[in-house]
Amino acid sequence: MSRPSDAAPSATTARAASRYDTVRLSHGSGGKLTLELIEELFVATFSNEPLKALTDAAILANPGGRIAFATDSHTVKPAFFPGGDIGRLAVAGTVNDLAVMGATPMYMSAAFLLEEGYDMSELERVVRSMKATADEAGVAIVAGDTKVLERGHGDGVFINTTGVGFLADDVLMGVDQVRPGDKVLVNGTLGDHGIAVMSRREGLDLAIELESDVAPLNGLIEAVRRVAPNVRFMRDVTRGGLAAVANEVVHRQAYGLRVFDVAVPVHELVEQYSEMLGIDPFLAANEGKVLLIVAPEEAEAALGAMKAHPFGREAAIIGDIVKKPEGVALVETAYGSRRVLEMPIEEQLPRIC
C-alpha cells in the first residue's frame, strides 16, 4: 500500500491560501472562503488522493487484519513551544495511541476549531508541522473538517485528530497479559514536555532551553517488537505522567508494579524546575515516551532496540511486576524504603496536551 509522502509546500505556496491575514468567520461558513482554505492550505499541504477527492468520507484500502481506531483532541498553551507545536503534538499523539496497541498507523483525519482573528500565518505553520510529522510517521491525513468560532470563544486553535491503523490477528497485549517478574521500561527522560511547555508559559529564563519530547513513536515500537515479540503491554506516557500509567496497569489486578527511583531517567533541568514549580516529575506530562512491560528474557533485547533508535537513546529498565501488594504501584528508593506512587487527582499542568 502506498503512503503518500509529498513534500509540504513552501511558505510561498501555502500563503496562496491566505489572501486574508487572519481567520474570518466566513472561513467556517461552508462557502467560497471555506473551499479556498481547504483547497489552498489543507489539501495542498496534506496532498494525497483520498483527500483531493473532497468527498464526505475518504475511501481507503484495507490490507486486512484488525482495525485500530483512536481519536484525541489537542489544546496546548502556548501553541508553539520549545521542541514542538500543537500541530506536531496532534499527529504524534494519535500515531502513538495506535502504535502502543501494536497497530501500524496508516490514516488520519484532522478537524480544526479556529477562532475568528487567528493569525493565518500561524495556522499555515501548524499545518506544515502536521504534514512533516505525518511524513515522519508514515501516515496520510486523508480527511478533515474546519469550524470557526466567534472572536473570544476559541483561544486560537484546537485540533481533533482521528487515526486508523491495522494490526495482525496474532498481536495480543494488555494488562491481562502481564505477569509477576516482567520488566518495566521507558524510552527516555520523563517530564520533558510538561516542564518545557510550563517554562515557556511562565516565562522562565532557562540557562539551557529544555525541549519537549513530542514525537511519533511507531518506528521505535516496531523496532522493539522485532526483537521482543512477547511485549505484554504498552502505553504512551502523556497527561498524568508515569504515575497515571503505572496505576492504570495495576488497577484491580492480582499483581503490583515496582519502580526504582534511581533507575528512572529524568533530565537535570526537569528536576530543578519541577522543584521550583512544585511539580513531581513522575506526574509531569510527556508526548514522546512509552512505557513497556516485557517478559524478563526479552528485556535486554527491547532495551537495546530502544537505545539504537533516536527517540530511545536514554531508555532504561525502571522496575518490575511484583506479586505483592496487589493493585498497587510503588516507588522504591536505593535504601530500600518504599512509597505508594499515587494516581494524580488534580490537573498539575492545564492546557498541556
C-alpha positions in Angstrom: 0.0 0.0 0.0 1.4 3.4 -0.9 1.7 6.0 1.7 1.6 9.5 0.2 4.7 11.5 1.2 4.5 14.6 -1.0 6.7 17.3 0.4 5.0 20.1 2.2 4.5 23.2 0.0 6.8 26.1 0.5 5.7 29.0 2.7 5.2 31.0 -0.6 2.8 28.3 -1.9 1.0 28.0 1.3 0.5 31.8 1.5 -1.8 31.4 -1.5 -4.5 30.3 1.0 -4.2 33.5 3.0 -5.4 36.5 1.0 -6.6 37.3 4.5 -4.1 37.8 7.2 -6.4 36.3 9.9 -9.1 33.7 10.1 -12.6 35.1 9.4 -16.0 33.7 10.4 -16.7 33.1 6.7 -13.8 30.6 6.6 -16.1 28.4 8.5 -19.3 29.2 6.6 -19.2 26.3 4.1 -18.9 28.8 1.3 -16.3 30.2 -1.0 -13.7 31.1 1.6 -14.1 27.7 3.3 -13.4 25.9 0.0 -10.4 28.2 -0.7 -9.0 27.4 2.8 -9.5 23.7 2.3 -8.1 23.5 -1.2 -5.3 26.1 -0.9 -4.0 25.2 2.5 -5.1 21.8 3.8 -5.3 19.8 0.6 -2.3 21.5 -0.9 -0.3 20.7 2.2 -1.6 17.2 3.1 -1.7 16.3 -0.6 -3.0 12.7 -1.2 -5.6 11.2 -3.5 -8.3 10.4 -0.9 -8.2 13.9 0.4 -8.1 15.6 -3.0 -11.4 14.0 -3.9 -13.1 16.3 -1.3 -15.9 13.8 -0.7 -17.9 13.4 2.5 -15.7 10.4 3.5 -12.4 9.1 2.3 -12.3 5.7 0.6 -9.3 3.8 1.8 -7.6 0.5 1.1 -7.6 -2.1 3.8 -4.6 -4.5 3.9 -6.5 -7.0 6.1 -6.4 -7.8 9.7 -8.0 -6.0 12.6 -8.5 -2.2 12.7 -7.2 0.0 15.5 -9.1 3.3 15.8 -8.2 6.2 18.0 -9.3 9.8 18.5 -7.9 12.7 20.5 -8.3 16.5 20.9 -5.4 18.8 21.4 -5.2 22.1 23.3 -1.9 23.5 24.4 -0.8 26.9 25.6 1.3 28.3 24.1 0.6 26.6 20.7 4.3 26.9 19.9 6.8 25.7 22.5 10.4 24.5 22.7 10.8 21.4 20.6 7.3 21.4 19.0 3.9 22.9 18.5 0.2 21.9 18.6 0.4 20.5 15.0 3.3 18.1 15.8 1.6 17.2 19.0 -1.7 16.4 17.3 -0.3 14.0 14.8 2.2 12.3 17.2 -0.4 11.8 19.9 -2.7 9.9 17.7 0.1 7.9 16.0 1.3 6.9 19.4 -2.1 5.8 20.6 -2.3 3.4 17.7 1.3 2.2 17.9 1.1 1.2 21.6 -1.8 -1.1 20.6 0.6 -3.0 18.3 -1.0 -1.4 15.2 0.7 0.1 12.2 -0.7 3.6 11.9 -1.9 4.4 8.3 -4.5 7.1 8.1 -5.6 10.2 10.0 -8.3 12.9 9.9 -7.8 16.4 11.3 -10.6 18.7 12.5 -9.7 22.3 13.2 -11.6 24.6 15.6 -10.3 28.1 14.8 -11.0 31.4 16.5 -12.0 34.3 14.3 -9.0 36.6 14.1 -6.4 33.8 14.4 -3.3 34.7 12.5 -3.3 32.9 9.2 0.5 32.5 9.1 0.4 30.7 12.4 -2.3 28.3 11.0 -0.1 27.7 8.0 2.8 27.0 10.3 0.7 24.5 12.3 -0.5 22.7 9.2 3.0 22.4 7.7 4.2 21.0 11.0 1.4 18.4 10.9 2.4 17.4 7.4 6.1 17.0 8.4 5.2 14.9 11.4 2.8 12.7 9.3 5.5 12.1 6.8 7.9 11.2 9.6 5.4 8.7 10.9 4.5 7.3 7.5 0.8 8.2 7.8 -1.5 10.1 5.4 -4.0 12.8 6.6 -7.0 11.9 4.4 -10.0 13.7 5.8 -10.8 16.8 7.9 -13.1 19.5 9.0 -12.9 23.2 9.8 -15.1 25.3 12.1 -14.6 28.9 13.0 -15.7 30.2 16.4 -16.5 33.8 17.2 -13.7 36.0 18.4 -13.1 35.4 22.1 -14.6 31.9 22.1 -11.9 29.7 20.7 -8.5 30.7 22.1 -6.7 30.4 18.8 -6.8 26.8 17.6 -7.9 23.4 18.8 -7.3 20.3 16.8 -9.0 16.9 16.9 -7.3 14.0 15.2 -8.6 10.5 14.5 -6.3 7.7 13.4 -6.7 4.3 11.8 -4.2 1.5 11.9 -4.0 -2.2 11.2 -2.8 -5.0 13.3 -2.3 -8.7 12.8 -4.7 -11.1 14.4 -1.9 -12.7 16.5 -1.0 -9.4 18.2 -2.2 -9.8 21.8 -1.3 -7.2 24.5 -2.9 -5.8 27.6 -2.9 -5.8 31.4 -4.3 -9.3 31.4 -1.0 -10.5 29.7 1.2 -9.1 32.4 2.9 -11.5 34.8 5.0 -11.1 38.0 8.7 -10.9 37.1 8.1 -8.9 33.9 10.2 -5.9 33.4 9.1 -2.3 33.1 10.9 0.0 30.6 10.6 3.6 29.3 12.4 5.0 26.3 13.9 8.1 27.9 13.7 11.0 30.3 10.3 11.8 31.8 8.6 15.1 32.3 10.3 17.0 29.4 7.2 18.1 27.6 5.3 19.3 30.7 8.2 21.3 32.0 9.2 22.7 28.6 5.7 24.0 28.0 5.3 25.3 31.5 8.7 27.1 31.3 7.6 28.9 28.2 4.2 29.7 29.6 5.6 31.1 32.8 8.4 33.0 31.0 11.2 31.2 32.9 14.7 32.1 31.7 16.4 28.8 31.4 20.2 28.8 31.0 19.8 25.8 28.7 16.4 25.6 26.9 14.6 22.4 27.7 12.7 21.0 24.7 9.5 18.9 24.6 9.9 15.3 23.7 6.9 15.3 21.3 7.5 12.7 18.6 5.8 9.8 16.7 7.0 6.6 18.3 5.7 4.0 15.8 9.2 3.4 14.4 10.7 2.8 17.8 7.9 0.5 18.8 8.3 -1.5 15.6 12.0 -1.9 16.3 11.2 -3.2 19.8 8.6 -5.7 18.6 11.0 -7.2 16.1 13.4 -8.3 18.8 10.9 -8.7 21.7 7.8 -10.2 20.1 6.3 -11.0 23.6 5.7 -7.5 24.7 3.0 -7.7 27.3 1.7 -4.2 27.5 2.5 -0.7 26.0 1.1 2.7 26.9 2.2 6.2 25.8 3.0 8.3 28.9 1.1 11.6 28.5 -1.0 13.5 31.0 -0.6 12.3 34.5 2.9 11.0 33.6 4.4 7.8 34.9 2.2 7.8 37.9 -1.0 7.6 35.9 0.2 4.8 33.6 1.6 2.8 36.5 -1.7 2.9 38.3 -3.7 2.1 35.1 -1.5 -1.1 34.8 -2.2 -2.4 38.3 -5.8 -1.2 38.7 -7.9 -4.2 40.0 -5.1 -6.6 39.0 -3.6 -9.5 41.0 -0.1 -8.0 40.9 1.7 -4.8 41.7 4.2 -2.6 39.9 7.5 -1.5 41.5 9.6 1.4 40.2 13.2 2.0 41.3 13.5 5.8 41.6 17.2 5.8 40.8 16.6 3.9 37.6 14.0 6.4 36.2 15.7 8.8 33.7 14.9 12.4 34.5 16.7 15.4 32.9 18.6 17.5 35.4 16.7 20.6 34.3 13.4 18.8 34.8 14.4 18.0 38.3 15.4 21.6 39.0 12.4 23.3 37.6 9.9 20.7 38.9 11.2 21.5 42.3 10.9 25.3 41.6 7.3 24.8 40.3 6.2 22.3 42.9 5.7 19.5 40.4 6.5 15.8 40.7 8.4 14.7 37.6 6.6 11.4 37.9 3.3 13.2 37.3 4.5 15.6 34.6 3.2 15.2 31.0 5.1 13.6 28.2 4.4 13.4 24.5 7.2 11.2 23.2 7.5 8.5 25.9 6.2 5.0 26.0 6.1 2.6 29.0 6.6 -1.1 28.0 6.2 -4.2 30.1 8.1 -7.2 28.6 8.9 -10.7 29.5 12.1 -10.8 31.6 14.0 -12.8 29.0 13.3 -10.1 26.4 14.0 -7.1 28.5 17.6 -6.5 27.4 16.8 -7.0 23.7 14.0 -4.5 24.0 16.3 -2.0 25.8 18.9 -2.4 23.1 16.4 -1.8 20.3 15.2 1.4 22.0 18.7 2.7 22.7 19.6 2.2 19.0 16.7 4.5 18.0 16.9 8.3 18.0 13.9 8.5 20.3 15.2 5.9 22.8 18.8 6.7 23.5 18.2 7.3 27.2 15.9 4.3 27.6 16.1 2.4 30.8 14.6 -0.6 32.7 13.0 1.2 35.6 11.1 -1.5 37.5 9.3 -4.8 37.5 6.0 -6.5 38.2 5.6 -8.0 41.7 3.2 -10.4 43.3 2.5 -8.2 46.3 1.0 -5.8 47.1 -1.8 -6.4 44.6 -3.2 -3.5 42.7 -0.6 -1.0 44.0 2.2 0.9 42.2 5.3 1.5 44.4 8.4 3.6 44.2 11.4 2.0 45.9 14.5 4.1 46.9 18.1 3.0 46.8 17.9 2.5 50.5 15.0 0.0 50.2 12.3 2.3 51.5 9.0 2.4 49.6 6.2 4.8 49.0 3.0 4.5 47.1 3.0 6.1 43.6 -0.4 7.7 43.8 -2.7 8.2 40.9 -2.8 12.0 40.2 -6.1 13.7 41.2 -5.8 17.3 40.3 -4.5 18.7 36.9 -0.9 19.8 37.6 -0.5 21.5 34.2 -3.7 22.5 32.4 -3.7 23.1 28.6 -0.6 20.9 28.2 -1.7 18.4 25.5 
